[in-house]
């Protein structure tokens, strides 16, 4: 069986989707201070509330070197900002996990 057929028969998600979910969960934990990492060294929150969607959008810093583009703190910002979430989905880690399990990534 091919990889995609095995995933379907076992009712599993692809490795790429599972990695993305874990990246988003780690981002949540960093942004909301649930783990002992200084979030200001990795991410900058956008302070304007004019944007659509949730109010926890992150600022994507400019990188002129390709190596920096693929770091965790750079690659997750676009996915985080494009989440179809409202502020209620960010109330707790449990709510956020439940939200991630319901959306198609």
MINU-589624 format. One record per residue (C-alpha): chain; residue in three letters; residue number from 0; x, y, z. Coordinates in nm, 2 decimals. Each point is the difference from the previous one (the first is absolute). Layout:
[A; Ala; NUM; [X; Y; Z]],
...
***
This chain:
[A; Unk; 0; [0.00; 0.00; 0.00]],
[A; Unk; 1; [0.11; 0.35; -0.06]],
[A; Unk; 2; [0.05; 0.25; 0.28]],
[A; Unk; 3; [-0.32; 0.19; -0.07]],
[A; Unk; 4; [-0.20; -0.33; -0.01]],
[A; Unk; 5; [0.15; -0.11; 0.33]],
[A; Unk; 6; [-0.09; 0.33; 0.16]],
[A; Unk; 7; [-0.36; -0.04; -0.12]],
[A; Unk; 8; [-0.03; -0.36; 0.11]],
[A; Unk; 9; [0.14; 0.08; 0.35]],
[A; Unk; 10; [-0.19; 0.33; 0.02]],
[A; Unk; 11; [0.31; 0.20; 0.07]],
[A; Unk; 12; [0.12; 0.34; -0.11]],
[A; Unk; 13; [0.32; 0.05; -0.20]],
[A; Unk; 14; [0.32; 0.08; 0.17]],
[A; Unk; 15; [0.00; 0.35; -0.14]],
[A; Unk; 16; [-0.34; 0.08; 0.15]],
[A; Unk; 17; [0.10; -0.14; 0.34]],
[A; Unk; 18; [0.32; 0.21; 0.00]],
[A; Unk; 19; [-0.20; 0.31; -0.09]],
[A; Unk; 20; [-0.24; -0.07; 0.29]],
[A; Unk; 21; [0.28; -0.04; 0.24]],
[A; Unk; 22; [0.17; 0.31; -0.12]],
[A; Unk; 23; [-0.32; 0.20; 0.05]],
[A; Unk; 24; [-0.04; -0.15; 0.35]],
[A; Unk; 25; [0.36; 0.10; 0.09]],
[A; Unk; 26; [-0.06; 0.35; -0.13]],
[A; Unk; 27; [-0.31; 0.03; 0.22]],
[A; Unk; 28; [0.20; -0.11; 0.30]],
[A; Unk; 29; [0.28; 0.24; -0.08]],
[A; Unk; 30; [-0.23; 0.30; -0.07]],
[A; Unk; 31; [-0.21; -0.05; 0.31]],
[A; Unk; 32; [0.29; -0.08; 0.23]],
[A; Unk; 33; [-0.08; -0.36; 0.08]],
[A; Unk; 34; [0.36; -0.11; -0.04]],
[A; Unk; 35; [0.31; 0.17; 0.12]],
[A; Unk; 36; [0.11; 0.16; -0.32]],
[A; Unk; 37; [0.02; 0.38; -0.05]],
[A; Unk; 38; [-0.25; 0.06; -0.28]],
[A; Unk; 39; [0.14; 0.34; -0.08]],
[A; Unk; 40; [0.32; -0.16; -0.13]],
[A; Unk; 41; [-0.20; -0.21; -0.25]],
[A; Unk; 42; [-0.32; 0.18; -0.08]],
[A; Unk; 43; [-0.13; 0.36; -0.01]],
[A; Unk; 44; [-0.38; 0.04; 0.05]],
[A; Unk; 45; [-0.17; 0.24; -0.23]],
[A; Unk; 46; [-0.15; 0.27; 0.21]],
[A; Unk; 47; [-0.27; 0.14; -0.24]],
[A; Unk; 48; [-0.35; -0.15; 0.03]],
[A; Unk; 49; [-0.10; 0.10; -0.35]],
[A; Unk; 50; [0.09; -0.34; -0.15]],
[A; Unk; 51; [-0.26; -0.27; -0.08]],
[A; Unk; 52; [-0.02; -0.32; 0.20]],
[A; Unk; 53; [0.16; -0.04; 0.34]],
[A; Unk; 54; [0.18; 0.28; 0.19]],
[A; Unk; 55; [0.31; -0.21; 0.07]],
[A; Unk; 56; [0.17; 0.04; -0.34]],
[A; Unk; 57; [0.37; -0.01; -0.01]],
[A; Unk; 58; [0.24; 0.23; -0.19]],
[A; Unk; 59; [0.22; -0.17; -0.26]],
[A; Unk; 60; [0.34; 0.15; 0.02]],
[A; Unk; 61; [0.20; 0.05; -0.32]],
[A; Unk; 62; [0.27; -0.25; -0.08]],
[A; Unk; 63; [0.24; 0.05; -0.28]],
[A; Unk; 64; [0.18; -0.33; 0.05]],
[A; Unk; 65; [-0.18; -0.32; -0.11]],
[A; Unk; 66; [0.12; -0.19; 0.31]],
[A; Unk; 67; [-0.20; 0.22; 0.23]],
[A; Unk; 68; [-0.32; -0.04; -0.21]],
[A; Unk; 69; [-0.03; -0.36; 0.10]],
[A; Unk; 70; [0.04; 0.04; 0.38]],
[A; Unk; 71; [-0.29; -0.09; 0.22]],
[A; Unk; 72; [-0.08; 0.36; 0.09]],
[A; Unk; 73; [-0.02; 0.10; -0.36]],
[A; Unk; 74; [-0.18; -0.29; -0.16]],
[A; Unk; 75; [-0.28; -0.02; 0.25]],
[A; Unk; 76; [-0.10; 0.37; -0.02]],
[A; Unk; 77; [-0.19; -0.03; -0.32]],
[A; Unk; 78; [-0.20; -0.30; 0.11]],
[A; Unk; 79; [-0.07; 0.16; 0.34]],
[A; Unk; 80; [-0.12; 0.32; -0.16]],
[A; Unk; 81; [-0.22; -0.18; -0.25]],
[A; Unk; 82; [-0.19; -0.21; 0.26]],
[A; Unk; 83; [-0.37; 0.05; -0.05]],
[A; Unk; 84; [-0.04; 0.06; 0.38]],
[A; Unk; 85; [-0.18; 0.25; 0.22]],
[A; Unk; 86; [0.13; 0.11; 0.33]],
[A; Unk; 87; [-0.22; -0.26; 0.18]],
[A; Unk; 88; [0.22; -0.28; -0.14]],
[A; Unk; 89; [0.30; 0.14; 0.19]],
[A; Unk; 90; [-0.16; -0.01; 0.35]],
[A; Unk; 91; [0.18; -0.32; 0.11]],
[A; Unk; 92; [0.24; -0.26; -0.14]],
[A; Unk; 93; [-0.28; -0.25; 0.00]],
[A; Unk; 94; [-0.23; 0.22; -0.20]],
[A; Unk; 95; [0.28; 0.07; -0.24]],
[A; Unk; 96; [0.08; -0.37; -0.04]],
[A; Unk; 97; [-0.37; -0.07; -0.07]],
[A; Unk; 98; [-0.01; 0.28; -0.25]],
[A; Unk; 99; [0.31; -0.14; -0.18]],
[A; Unk; 100; [-0.16; -0.34; -0.02]],
[A; Unk; 101; [-0.31; 0.14; -0.17]],
[A; Unk; 102; [0.16; 0.20; -0.28]],
[A; Unk; 103; [0.15; -0.14; -0.32]],
[A; Unk; 104; [0.37; 0.10; -0.02]],
***
